[in-house]
Amino acid sequence: MKRIAVLGSTGSIGRSALAVVAEHPDRLHVVALAAGRNAALLAEQMAERRPLAVSVSTPEALEGLRHAVGRSDGTVFHVGERGLSDLACRDDVDLVLCATSGTAALEAVLAAIACGKTIALANKEVLVMAGALVMDAARRHGVEILPVDSEHNAIHQCLHLRDRSEIRRLILTASGGPFRAVARDALPHVTPEDALSHPTWRMGPKITVDSATLMNKGLEVIEARWLFEVSPARIQVLIHPQSVVHSMVELCDGSVIAQLGVTDMRLPIQYAFSYPERWGTTLPSLDLARYGRLDFAEPDEARFPCLALAYRALEAGGACPTVLNAANETAVEAFLNGQVPFTAIASVIEAVLDSHSAAGGNGARDLADVKAVDAWARSRAHELIVKVESRSLGV
């Protein structure tokens, strides 16, 4: 029986994770649940899973949760960033699924690693912000980090028991998002609703917009560099609209190993929960005949400059990936709020990276450095967004 803490239980990944738990009650047991502000859904999850501990992000959410659950039957309540780490480090937790975002998730992952917990990582930002710190900590503590992102999960499966010296190239596939075939001159006019209409996956709003800009794939390139110890030049992205091939590995002899499957996040989550075993599932088998064809194409970086910006940040190293991630999160939020057009997302990110380089930005040597760089980049991005918004309003 694996005892699990689910950080981000009310999000799409967290809900899928609890569905996997429900399918394997004799193998998986939820000890702790953490959520943001969705007290109503967390209360429902508590009633179903009976966790020993829960955490929410704010005192207001905690008050709402206590009101929703009434009697807690001994459940321990936590709140804030510290709450995530408290849940992750419980003695009765074996595996921590991290599906929350931001520096709070990074702190929780580092705390869990220090406590020797296996990490199922669904938050790519953790490795984008602090890949060197996290992987160094994992090596020192002998902790395994199992990727939940479908692409990295696929690569992990392709590389099972293979020596890293056999890798020639990693190939990450991307659906291309909702604007894959949209004319470049039409992109400044697309709406948040357009961007959230993903053709294949059902995800949260931020990651769906990232898929529309291809920044999601750029972040995955950075994540893959740290997970699999491969240089940026050996990580390729291909557009694959059908999303059947989740990623591929080219080996040193030219052979290409691919992982295929239905587009359902329960599969990579179950793989991370069951590893190194494999368990059965009630999900349908992949029907290749129904697809008839599988297409692949090079990404159009002129139309989607965020991918090139991610490679730029990775190759520059230091704190540049932290800057990239913070600027992107800030710009995406502004787009979703109607403050800036879709194409301004890349423009803001590039300008913040330029400012960081011009200031001679140093690397992020520890968690304090990461937090400082993250805060600076968000502040700088906000300044630029205000200028963009002012111009669009004719101010």
Secondary structure, 3 states (H helix, E strand, C coil): CEEEEEECCCCHHHHHHHHHHHHCCCCEEEEEEECCCCHHHHHHHHHHHCCCEEEECCHHHHHHHHHHHCCCCCCEEEEHHHHHHHHHCCCCCCEEEECCCHHHHHHHHHHHHHCCCEEEECCCHHHHHHHHHHHHHHHHHCCCEEECCHHHHHHHHHCCCCCHHHEEEEEEEECCCCCCCCCHHHHHHCCHHHHCCCCCCCCCHHHHHHHHHCHHHHHHHHHHHHHHCCCHHHEEEEECCCCCEEEEEEECCCCEEEEECCCCCHHHHHHHHHCCCCCCCCCCCCCHHHHCCCCCECCCCCCCCHHHHHHHHHHHCCCHHHHHHHHHHHHHHHHHCCCCCCCHHHHHHHHHHHHHHHCCCCCCCCHHHHHHHHHHHHHHHHHHHHHHHHHHCCC
